[in-house]
Amino acid sequence: MRFLEFNNDGEFKLTTFVADNIPQKYAILSHTWETEEVTFEDFQDGTATKKAGYKKIQFCGEQAKRDGLQYFWVDTCCINKSNSTELAEAVNSMFRWYRKAAKCYVYLSDVSITKRKAKSRFVEFTWEPTFRASKWFTRGWTLQELLAPNMVEFFSREYKRLGNKKSLERQVHEITGIPISALQGAPLCQFGVNERLSWAEHRQTTLQEDKAYSLLGIFEVYMPLIYGEGTDNAFKRLREKAENPLKGLDLLPFAANAPFNSYSKQDEPICLPDTRVDLLQEIYDWADGQNDRCIYWLNGLAGTGKSTIARTIARRYFDQKKLAASFFFSRGSGDVGHAGKFFTSLAIQLARNVPHIQRLISDAAIEQNNIANQSLRDQWRQLIYRPLSKLDRRLSPSSYLLIIDALDECDNEDHIRTILLLLAEARSFKTVRLRVFLTSRPEIPIRHGMYRIPQAEFQDFILHNISPVLVDHDIAVFLKVTLEKIRDELRLEAGWPGDEVIKKLVRSAGSLFIWAATACRFIREGKRFAVARLSLILKENEVDETAADSFIDDDSTDSSFIEKVAIAPEEKLNRLYTAVLENSSRNYTKQEKKEWYKQLKEVLGTLVLLLSPLSVLSLARLLDMQCERIIQILDDFYSILDIPKNPVCPLRLHHPSFRDFLLSKNRCGKHFYVDEKQVHQVLAGNCIRLMLNSLKQDICRQKTPGATVASVESGCIKKCLPPEVQYACLYWVQHLQKSGSQLSDNSQVRQFLQVHFLHWLEALGWMGKISEGILAILSLESYIIADKSPNLHAFIYDARRFTLHNRSIIEQTPLQMYCSALVFAPRNSTVRRQFEDCIPSWIQTAHWNTLQQTLEGHWGRVKSVAFSPDGQRVVSGSDDETIRLWDAATGALQQTLKGHSDWVNSAAFSPDGQLVVSGSDDKTVRLWDAATGALQQKLEGHSGWVNSVAFSPDGQRVVSGSDDKTVRFWDAATGALQQTLEGHSGRVNSVAFSPDGQRVVSGSDD
């Protein structure tokens, strides 16, 4: 954004600012265009002062100076209208620029204060008739200039102040028909689309399309400018954007169970009154405070009540309309067990909770329609960071809270570290204060990630170090309230269980809220045996107290004593879980118990190791057991499992500590220990068995090869591919890898793939999960040892080639895979030979050649391609004026970089892969952020097409070659021109640095 300011000679000069460096306070001029307006080019060539329009600029500058403002903006000369990219950016940003202005001066050249007095007694001012008739109120662009700024001041032809938007409110309302509330700054989204369109109905613009383009800010939409499309088409696009502002949100995947108030969490507790009082107040003071600590990390051992505290805080700020979003991780619970939908889910909640950035997030999702497949950094930048950076503090609360619970439950340590680094960027917001409340166990990835953040920028609290007296008080309150409810429900005797029993239970809890909650659920589910179950728990408690007494009597201070005391809380939880499990077999014989424990381990082991939760019905089908048998087995475990009454709703653990318990032989003993690798192997086998029995060609019974995924109702897909089959398709490879078992050419895996590989791809196509399928194939290929399983490895290699080559076909029309994809596969393809029966006999094709993928998306010639230094991405430049970034493994489009106004001839990565440089026929060299797609630098100086660009080996310089017969060096950090090499007599087509960066080679038409 360019501004005008006085230079040392008292003249005006243009100064350019980018992004966050734009001045906080500035003035802006609103006027009607007349003859001899001063343009950007006039300031460049020094002829600005010779034009009549210069007087308006002088007035604006002098008035701004009187108002204490150094910078001011005038549309005629602060925009280079010869640059279509800059013009489009200005038109789409203008409303925001006017809104942020400290003062907007309206110069009315047709309103004079020297005209004779009006004779009408209804006229308040002598100049009012001409004010009401001013052509300023008839122009299209001046509508946003009236509504956007907070302070609008009107000036006459003689540059005398007539009044402001407030003092002339009645007159402006009568002239324009705009409601007074809108003039006073009410959010424009409160007014309907048709009403806002009516405000501009009688306004005119020089170019017909500008009648629509001048309303972009009024409707808070972004639209590319297409001059020549006509008024009707421009308004059609505008209305589509305005009437469906959140269309882009439909493109973002959402983890339904992530928010604190999701349907599945409706019964989860919050802190009871008079509990956690001091801690909650400390967190509230931090969240509402003004200090620079943008992150609060609440860390504690399993079962210390972190999630309950997080829900309590989320509820408070949700009710205050200050909750930005929440995400409650849970390992093994599908979409909330990983970071794949983390930022997209936060973005959707943010759009719902902060209305003023709904459109910004929606537009970002539309512009980057594959954002869900991009990196976590790109998702954060595009969907959250940028929209929040543009939030106007006058329209929303100044502070929002983001809550992330159980980050340690995310299944990827690298993703955890990335999330922490990105969330730390919340400190850089200027128009809004974003606080991040984070809970987790003190796991190594999180500890290391937090310690990479400066101490001054986060606050932490170790929950398990809180005073035992305070914790015991809170647990006592919880036990008293909960057990009184159980007493009333079961009609037990008055006074049950009594204060002494409560005290014993508090000691047994060992500062673990999860112990108290599990014990209460165990007692409640006992129903008529509730009293007996309480006695069982107290009996275990007596064992613990006896052991504790022996510790106290021993005056030893060696490390073994300290170790025993340190693990006491966990041991108490172990005893409780063991009691719950053993209680289910209390009346069985020794032999019956042995069989019972075997069945328990099969069902519970599966439940704790599932990669996404399943219902009782789906679990039964996956394990090939009777549904009634599963229900019978789980009937005694409502205290540790969330078991819905509806058998099609998913089963869940009440707390992840139960998973940890079952997976540790030292904690649960041999009867209940779950061998993780063995269970994963069984699950992999069950997944394959289920797919063998379920998958087939045209599983959704569409019959027509051209049937598209979009045309098939989701209900039909769910019916034909029930949850357990979808689970098997998605996770069989992961279970196989986690089992650690070796595969051979005669394995079940090869038998499955030889019969059902295409059926599996078809199912993934209907499910919209082809990307997951490609990653599964890549994982399988790296997992199989070629020397030990040559045939299986060869099949997987060919399967990868086949899938990558036909990805778009499978994603859009899965049934085309059986004809089109196979038809065009090489005759020597393993996949083609295996499924030869699907191919018409008259088709003949070639062998696989060296081509591995075809990346489609450009609509013009592709002039330049390059790999990133790590080989994971590809950059391409095209005649369609764009640069595109691709995932080299899957072929997925990651970014489309737009900004050049002519053909892109050359593109390359920087040595660290962080930047992309491009050269174009628009005579510019541009530097882009490879992660976010943001334009970093625009290097201008060449007078001809730029044909070749390259980075120096250290990434500090850029070299470019052009049709202007020169080679130029640029500073990659500042964009400054360092050197111009002249000597060629023809256009320069290619440039490159030497490996040591000391020399440059160039090639030319000469």
Backbone hydrogen bonds, N-H to C=O, Kabsch-Sander energy under -0.5 kcal/mol:
donor,donor_aa,acceptor,acceptor_aa,energy
2,R,78,C,-0.5
3,F,15,T,-2.8
4,L,72,F,-3.2
5,E,13,K,-1.7
7,N,11,E,-3.8
10,G,7,N,-1.8
13,K,5,E,-2.5
15,T,3,F,-2.9
17,F,1,M,-2.4
21,N,18,V,-2.6
22,I,19,A,-1.4
27,A,71,Y,-2.1
28,I,103,K,-1.7
29,L,73,W,-2.3
30,S,105,Y,-3.1
37,E,34,E,-0.6
40,F,76,T,-0.7
40,F,79,I,-0.5
43,F,39,T,-1.4
44,Q,40,F,-1.7
45,D,41,E,-2.5
46,G,42,D,-0.7
47,T,42,D,-1.6
48,A,42,D,-1.1
50,K,47,T,-1.2
51,K,48,A,-1.6
53,G,36,E,-2.3
54,Y,51,K,-1.6
55,K,52,A,-1.5
56,K,53,G,-0.6
57,I,53,G,-1.1
58,Q,54,Y,-2.5
59,F,55,K,-2.6
60,C,56,K,-2.5
61,G,57,I,-2.5
62,E,58,Q,-2.6
63,Q,59,F,-2.7
64,A,60,C,-2.4
65,K,61,G,-2.1
66,R,62,E,-2.1
67,D,63,Q,-1.7
68,G,65,K,-1.5
69,L,64,A,-3.2
70,Q,68,G,-0.5
72,F,4,L,-2.0
73,W,27,A,-1.7
75,D,29,L,-0.5
77,C,74,V,-0.8
78,C,74,V,-1.9
79,I,75,D,-0.7
81,K,79,I,-1.3
83,N,80,N,-1.7
84,S,82,S,-0.8
87,L,83,N,-2.4
88,A,84,S,-2.4
89,E,85,T,-2.3
90,A,86,E,-2.4
91,V,87,L,-2.6
92,N,88,A,-2.1
93,S,89,E,-1.1
94,M,90,A,-1.6
97,W,93,S,-2.1
98,Y,94,M,-2.7
99,R,95,F,-2.3
100,K,96,R,-1.9
101,A,97,W,-0.7
101,A,98,Y,-0.8
102,A,26,Y,-2.4
103,K,26,Y,-1.1
104,C,151,M,-1.9
105,Y,28,I,-2.7
105,Y,103,K,-0.5
106,V,104,C,-0.6
106,V,153,E,-3.5
107,Y,30,S,-2.6
107,Y,105,Y,-0.7
108,L,106,V,-0.7
108,L,155,F,-2.5
109,S,107,Y,-0.8
111,V,108,L,-1.4
112,S,110,D,-0.5
123,V,120,S,-1.1
128,E,125,F,-1.0
131,F,127,W,-2.1
132,R,128,E,-2.8
133,A,129,P,-1.3
134,S,131,F,-1.0
137,F,134,S,-1.4
138,T,135,K,-1.8
139,R,135,K,-0.6
139,R,136,W,-0.8
140,G,204,Q,-2.7
143,L,140,G,-1.1
145,E,141,W,-0.9
146,L,142,T,-1.2
146,L,143,L,-0.6
147,L,143,L,-1.9
148,A,144,Q,-2.6
150,N,101,A,-0.5
152,V,150,N,-0.6
153,E,104,C,-2.9
154,F,163,G,-2.9
155,F,106,V,-2.9
156,S,160,K,-2.5
157,R,111,V,-3.2
159,Y,156,S,-2.1
162,L,154,F,-3.2
163,G,154,F,-1.0
165,K,152,V,-2.2
168,L,164,N,-2.5
169,E,166,K,-1.3
172,V,168,L,-2.7
173,H,169,E,-2.4
174,E,170,R,-2.3
175,I,171,Q,-2.4
176,T,172,V,-2.5
177,G,173,H,-2.5
182,A,179,P,-0.5
183,L,179,P,-1.7
184,Q,180,I,-1.9
185,G,182,A,-1.2
186,A,181,S,-2.4
190,Q,187,P,-1.8
191,F,188,L,-1.9
196,R,192,G,-2.2
197,L,193,V,-2.3
198,S,194,N,-1.8
199,W,195,E,-1.0
200,A,196,R,-0.5
200,A,197,L,-1.1
201,E,198,S,-1.0
203,R,200,A,-1.6
204,Q,138,T,-2.8
210,D,207,L,-1.1
211,K,208,Q,-1.4
212,A,209,E,-1.5
213,Y,209,E,-2.2
214,S,210,D,-2.5
215,L,212,A,-1.9
216,L,213,Y,-1.4
219,F,215,L,-1.7
220,E,217,G,-0.6
221,V,216,L,-2.2
229,E,226,I,-2.0
234,A,230,G,-2.0
235,F,231,T,-2.7
236,K,232,D,-2.1
237,R,233,N,-2.3
238,L,234,A,-2.2
239,R,235,F,-2.8
240,E,236,K,-2.1
241,K,237,R,-2.1
242,A,238,L,-2.7
243,E,239,R,-3.0
244,N,240,E,-1.2
247,K,244,N,-1.4
249,L,246,L,-1.2
250,D,246,L,-0.6
250,D,247,K,-1.2
251,L,248,G,-1.6
252,L,249,L,-1.4
256,A,254,F,-1.0
258,A,255,A,-2.0
262,S,259,P,-1.5
265,K,262,S,-1.7
266,Q,263,Y,-1.3
268,E,265,K,-1.8
271,C,308,T,-0.6
275,T,272,L,-1.3
280,L,276,R,-2.7
281,Q,277,V,-2.1
282,E,278,D,-2.0
283,I,279,L,-2.2
284,Y,280,L,-2.7
285,D,281,Q,-2.5
286,W,282,E,-2.0
287,A,283,I,-2.9
288,D,284,Y,-2.4
289,G,285,D,-0.7
289,G,286,W,-0.7
294,C,292,D,-1.3
294,C,457,E,-0.9
295,I,457,E,-1.3
296,Y,436,V,-2.7
297,W,295,I,-0.5
297,W,459,Q,-3.3
298,L,296,Y,-0.7
298,L,438,L,-3.3
299,N,297,W,-0.8
299,N,461,F,-2.2
300,G,440,S,-1.6
304,T,301,L,-1.5
309,I,305,G,-1.9
310,A,306,K,-2.4
311,R,307,S,-2.7
312,T,308,T,-2.0
313,I,309,I,-2.4
314,A,310,A,-2.6
315,R,311,R,-2.5
316,R,312,T,-1.9
317,Y,313,I,-2.3
318,F,314,A,-2.2
319,D,315,R,-2.2
320,Q,316,R,-1.2
321,K,318,F,-1.4
322,K,317,Y,-3.3
323,L,317,Y,-1.0
324,A,322,K,-0.7
324,A,401,L,-2.6
325,A,401,L,-0.9
327,F,403,I,-2.3
328,F,258,A,-1.9
329,F,327,F,-0.8
329,F,405,D,-2.4
330,S,336,V,-2.8
333,S,330,S,-1.6
334,G,611,L,-0.8
336,V,333,S,-1.3
337,G,334,G,-2.1
342,F,339,A,-1.3
343,F,339,A,-0.5
345,S,341,K,-1.8
346,L,342,F,-2.0
347,A,343,F,-2.4
348,I,344,T,-2.0
349,Q,345,S,-2.0
350,L,346,L,-2.7
351,A,347,A,-2.4
352,R,348,I,-1.7
353,N,349,Q,-2.7
354,V,350,L,-2.3
357,I,354,V,-2.2
358,Q,355,P,-1.4
361,I,357,I,-2.3
362,S,358,Q,-2.6
363,D,359,R,-3.0
364,A,360,L,-1.9
365,A,361,I,-2.1
366,I,362,S,-1.9
367,E,363,D,-3.0
368,Q,364,A,-2.3
369,N,366,I,-0.7
369,N,367,E,-0.6
371,I,368,Q,-2.2
373,N,370,N,-2.0
374,Q,371,I,-1.7
379,Q,375,S,-2.4
380,W,376,L,-2.5
381,R,377,R,-2.5
382,Q,378,D,-2.9
383,L,379,Q,-2.4
384,I,380,W,-1.6
385,Y,380,W,-3.3
386,R,381,R,-2.4
388,L,384,I,-2.2
389,S,385,Y,-2.0
390,K,386,R,-1.3
390,K,387,P,-0.5
391,L,388,L,-1.1
393,R,391,L,-0.6
395,L,392,D,-1.9
396,S,392,D,-0.6
400,Y,433,R,-2.5
401,L,322,K,-2.6
402,L,435,R,-3.2
403,I,325,A,-2.2
404,I,402,L,-0.5
404,I,437,F,-3.0
405,D,327,F,-2.4
405,D,403,I,-0.5
407,L,439,T,-2.1
409,E,406,A,-2.2
410,C,407,L,-1.8
411,D,337,G,-1.6
416,I,412,N,-1.8
417,R,413,E,-2.1
418,T,414,D,-2.3
419,I,415,H,-2.7
420,L,416,I,-2.1
421,L,417,R,-2.1
422,L,418,T,-2.4
423,L,419,I,-2.8
424,A,420,L,-1.6
425,E,422,L,-1.6
426,A,423,L,-1.9
427,R,424,A,-1.4
428,S,425,E,-2.0
429,F,426,A,-1.3
433,R,398,S,-3.0
434,L,426,A,-0.5
434,L,432,V,-0.7
435,R,400,Y,-2.9
435,R,433,R,-0.6
436,V,294,C,-3.1
437,F,402,L,-3.3
437,F,435,R,-0.5
438,L,296,Y,-3.1
438,L,436,V,-0.6
439,T,404,I,-2.2
440,S,298,L,-1.6
443,E,441,R,-2.4
447,R,443,E,-2.6
448,H,444,I,-2.9
449,G,445,P,-1.9
450,M,446,I,-2.9
451,Y,447,R,-2.1
452,R,448,H,-0.8
452,R,449,G,-0.5
453,I,450,M,-1.4
457,E,454,P,-2.3
458,F,455,Q,-1.1
459,Q,295,I,-3.2
461,F,297,W,-2.4
463,L,299,N,-3.2
463,L,461,F,-0.9
465,N,462,I,-1.4
466,I,463,L,-1.5
470,L,467,S,-0.5
471,V,467,S,-2.0
472,D,468,P,-3.0
473,H,469,V,-1.9
474,D,470,L,-2.1
475,I,471,V,-2.6
476,A,472,D,-2.4
477,V,473,H,-2.1
478,F,474,D,-2.2
479,L,475,I,-2.9
480,K,476,A,-2.6
481,V,477,V,-2.4
482,T,478,F,-2.6
483,L,479,L,-2.7
484,E,480,K,-1.7
485,K,481,V,-1.6
486,I,482,T,-2.0
487,R,483,L,-2.6
488,D,484,E,-2.2
489,E,485,K,-2.7
490,L,486,I,-2.7
491,R,487,R,-0.6
492,L,487,R,-2.2
496,W,493,E,-1.8
502,I,498,G,-1.9
503,K,499,D,-2.3
504,K,500,E,-2.1
505,L,501,V,-2.5
506,V,502,I,-2.5
507,R,503,K,-2.1
508,S,504,K,-2.2
509,A,505,L,-2.0
510,G,506,V,-0.9
510,G,507,R,-0.6
511,S,506,V,-0.5
512,L,509,A,-1.5
513,F,303,G,-1.3
513,F,511,S,-0.7
514,I,303,G,-2.2
516,A,512,L,-1.4
517,A,513,F,-2.7
518,T,514,I,-2.6
519,A,515,W,-2.7
520,C,516,A,-2.1
521,R,517,A,-2.1
522,F,518,T,-2.7
523,I,519,A,-2.3
524,R,520,C,-2.7
525,E,521,R,-2.6
526,G,522,F,-0.6
526,G,523,I,-0.9
527,K,524,R,-1.5
529,F,526,G,-2.9
530,A,527,K,-2.3
533,R,529,F,-2.4
534,L,530,A,-2.2
535,S,531,V,-2.0
536,L,532,A,-2.1
537,I,533,R,-2.1
538,L,534,L,-2.4
539,K,535,S,-2.3
540,E,536,L,-1.9
541,N,537,I,-1.9
542,E,538,L,-1.9
543,V,539,K,-1.4
544,D,540,E,-1.9
545,E,541,N,-2.6
546,T,542,E,-2.2
547,A,543,V,-2.1
548,A,544,D,-2.5
549,D,545,E,-2.5
550,S,546,T,-1.7
551,F,547,A,-1.5
552,I,548,A,-2.1
553,D,549,D,-2.6
554,D,550,S,-1.1
555,D,553,D,-0.6
561,F,558,D,-0.7
562,I,558,D,-1.5
563,E,559,S,-2.5
564,K,560,S,-2.1
565,V,561,F,-2.3
566,A,562,I,-2.4
567,I,563,E,-1.8
568,A,565,V,-1.0
571,E,567,I,-2.5
572,K,568,A,-2.2
573,L,569,P,-1.8
574,N,570,E,-2.4
575,R,571,E,-2.4
576,L,572,K,-1.9
577,Y,573,L,-2.6
578,T,574,N,-2.7
579,A,575,R,-2.4
580,V,576,L,-2.3
581,L,577,Y,-2.3
582,E,578,T,-3.0
583,N,579,A,-2.0
584,S,580,V,-0.7
584,S,581,L,-0.8
585,S,582,E,-1.7
586,R,583,N,-1.2
588,Y,585,S,-1.7
593,K,589,T,-2.7
594,K,590,K,-1.8
595,E,591,Q,-1.9
596,W,592,E,-2.7
597,Y,593,K,-3.0
598,K,594,K,-1.4
599,Q,595,E,-2.0
600,L,596,W,-2.7
601,K,597,Y,-2.5
602,E,598,K,-1.7
603,V,599,Q,-2.3
604,L,600,L,-3.2
605,G,600,L,-0.6
605,G,601,K,-1.6
606,T,602,E,-1.2
607,L,603,V,-2.3
608,V,604,L,-2.3
609,L,605,G,-0.9
609,L,606,T,-0.5
610,L,606,T,-1.0
616,V,649,C,-0.6
617,L,647,P,-1.8
619,L,615,S,-2.9
620,A,616,V,-2.3
621,R,617,L,-1.6
622,L,618,S,-2.4
623,L,619,L,-2.5
624,D,620,A,-0.8
625,M,620,A,-2.8
630,I,626,Q,-1.8
631,I,627,C,-2.4
632,Q,628,E,-2.2
633,I,629,R,-2.4
634,L,630,I,-2.3
635,D,631,I,-0.8
635,D,632,Q,-0.6
636,D,633,I,-0.6
637,F,634,L,-2.2
640,I,637,F,-1.0
641,L,637,F,-1.8
642,D,652,R,-3.7
643,I,641,L,-1.0
649,C,646,N,-1.9
651,L,614,L,-2.6
652,R,642,D,-1.5
654,H,640,I,-2.1
655,H,640,I,-0.5
658,F,655,H,-1.6
659,R,656,P,-0.6
660,D,656,P,-1.8
661,F,657,S,-2.0
662,L,658,F,-2.1
663,L,659,R,-1.8
664,S,661,F,-1.1
665,K,663,L,-0.5
667,R,664,S,-0.8
668,C,664,S,-2.2
669,G,665,K,-1.8
672,F,669,G,-0.6
673,Y,669,G,-1.3
674,V,662,L,-2.6
675,D,673,Y,-0.6
676,E,674,V,-0.9
679,V,675,D,-2.5
680,H,676,E,-2.3
681,Q,677,K,-2.1
682,V,678,Q,-2.2
683,L,679,V,-2.9
684,A,680,H,-2.6
685,G,681,Q,-2.2
686,N,682,V,-2.6
687,C,683,L,-2.6
688,I,684,A,-2.3
689,R,685,G,-2.6
690,L,686,N,-2.5
691,M,687,C,-2.3
692,L,688,I,-2.8
693,N,689,R,-1.8
694,S,690,L,-1.0
695,L,691,M,-2.5
699,I,696,K,-0.7
701,R,698,D,-1.9
704,T,702,Q,-1.7
707,A,704,T,-2.0
709,V,812,Q,-2.4
711,S,708,T,-0.6
712,V,708,T,-0.5
712,V,709,V,-1.1
716,C,713,E,-0.7
717,I,713,E,-1.6
718,K,714,S,-2.5
719,K,715,G,-1.7
720,C,716,C,-2.3
721,L,717,I,-2.6
725,V,722,P,-0.9
726,Q,722,P,-2.3
727,Y,723,P,-2.6
728,A,724,E,-2.0
729,C,725,V,-2.4
730,L,726,Q,-1.9
731,Y,727,Y,-2.5
732,W,728,A,-1.5
735,H,731,Y,-2.4
736,L,732,W,-2.0
737,Q,733,V,-2.5
738,K,734,Q,-2.6
739,S,735,H,-1.4
740,G,736,L,-0.8
740,G,737,Q,-1.0
741,S,736,L,-0.7
747,S,744,S,-1.7
751,Q,747,S,-1.7
752,F,748,Q,-2.3
753,L,749,V,-2.5
754,Q,750,R,-2.4
755,V,751,Q,-0.9
755,V,752,F,-0.7
756,H,752,F,-3.5
757,F,753,L,-1.7
760,W,756,H,-2.8
761,L,757,F,-2.2
762,E,758,L,-2.5
763,A,759,H,-2.4
764,L,760,W,-2.4
765,G,761,L,-2.2
766,W,762,E,-2.3
767,M,763,A,-2.0
768,G,764,L,-0.8
768,G,765,G,-0.8
769,K,764,L,-2.9
773,G,769,K,-1.8
774,I,770,I,-2.6
775,L,771,S,-2.2
776,A,772,E,-2.0
777,I,773,G,-2.3
778,L,774,I,-2.5
779,S,775,L,-2.4
780,L,776,A,-2.5
781,E,777,I,-2.6
782,S,778,L,-1.9
783,Y,779,S,-1.4
784,I,780,L,-1.9
786,A,784,I,-0.7
788,K,785,I,-0.5
789,S,785,I,-2.2
793,H,789,S,-2.6
794,A,790,P,-2.2
795,F,791,N,-2.0
796,I,792,L,-2.5
797,Y,793,H,-2.4
798,D,794,A,-2.1
799,A,795,F,-2.6
800,R,796,I,-2.3
801,R,797,Y,-1.8
802,F,798,D,-2.8
803,T,799,A,-2.5
804,L,800,R,-2.6
805,H,801,R,-2.2
806,N,802,F,-1.5
807,R,804,L,-0.8
810,I,806,N,-2.3
811,E,807,R,-2.5
812,Q,808,S,-1.7
813,T,809,I,-2.9
816,Q,813,T,-1.9
817,M,814,P,-1.4
818,Y,815,L,-1.2
819,C,816,Q,-0.8
820,S,816,Q,-0.7
821,A,816,Q,-1.7
822,L,817,M,-1.0
823,V,819,C,-3.1
824,F,820,S,-2.0
825,A,822,L,-1.0
827,R,846,A,-1.0
829,S,826,P,-1.8
833,R,829,S,-2.6
834,Q,830,T,-2.2
835,F,831,V,-1.8
836,E,833,R,-1.1
838,C,835,F,-1.7
839,I,836,E,-2.1
843,I,840,P,-1.4
855,L,853,Q,-0.5
856,E,854,T,-0.8
857,G,858,H,-0.5
863,K,861,R,-0.6
863,K,877,G,-2.1
864,S,877,G,-1.5
866,A,875,V,-1.9
868,S,873,R,-2.4
871,G,868,S,-2.0
874,V,886,W,-1.9
875,V,866,A,-3.0
876,S,884,R,-2.1
877,G,864,S,-2.6
878,S,882,T,-1.7
879,D,861,R,-3.1
881,E,878,S,-1.3
883,I,897,L,-1.8
884,R,876,S,-2.6
885,L,895,Q,-2.4
886,W,874,V,-2.7
887,D,892,A,-2.9
888,A,872,Q,-2.4
888,A,886,W,-0.7
889,A,872,Q,-0.5
891,G,887,D,-2.7
894,Q,885,L,-3.2
895,Q,885,L,-1.5
897,L,883,I,-3.7
898,K,896,T,-0.7
899,G,881,E,-0.6
899,G,900,H,-0.5
904,V,878,S,-2.2
905,N,903,W,-0.6
905,N,919,G,-2.2
906,S,919,G,-1.5
908,A,917,V,-2.0
910,S,915,L,-2.3
913,G,910,S,-1.9
916,V,928,W,-1.9
917,V,908,A,-2.8
918,S,926,R,-2.2
919,G,906,S,-2.2
920,S,924,T,-1.7
921,D,903,W,-3.0
923,K,920,S,-1.4
925,V,939,L,-2.2
926,R,918,S,-2.6
927,L,937,Q,-2.5
928,W,916,V,-2.8
929,D,934,A,-3.0
930,A,914,Q,-2.6
930,A,928,W,-0.7
931,A,914,Q,-0.5
933,G,929,D,-2.9
936,Q,927,L,-3.3
937,Q,927,L,-1.6
939,L,925,V,-3.8
939,L,937,Q,-0.5
940,E,938,K,-0.7
941,G,923,K,-0.6
942,H,923,K,-0.5
946,V,920,S,-2.4
947,N,945,W,-0.7
947,N,961,G,-2.2
948,S,961,G,-1.5
950,A,959,V,-1.8
952,S,957,R,-2.3
955,G,952,S,-2.0
958,V,970,W,-2.0
959,V,950,A,-2.7
960,S,968,R,-2.1
961,G,948,S,-2.4
962,S,966,T,-1.7
963,D,945,W,-2.9
965,K,962,S,-1.4
967,V,981,L,-2.1
968,R,960,S,-2.4
969,F,979,Q,-2.7
970,W,958,V,-2.5
971,D,976,A,-2.8
972,A,956,Q,-2.3
972,A,970,W,-0.6
973,A,956,Q,-0.5
975,G,971,D,-2.8
978,Q,969,F,-2.9
979,Q,969,F,-1.2
981,L,967,V,-3.8
982,E,980,T,-0.6
983,G,965,K,-0.6
983,G,984,H,-0.5
984,H,965,K,-0.6
988,V,962,S,-2.7
989,N,987,R,-0.6
989,N,1003,G,-2.6
990,S,1003,G,-1.5
992,A,1001,V,-1.8
994,S,999,R,-2.5
997,G,994,S,-2.0
1001,V,992,A,-2.7
1003,G,990,S,-2.5
1005,D,987,R,-2.4
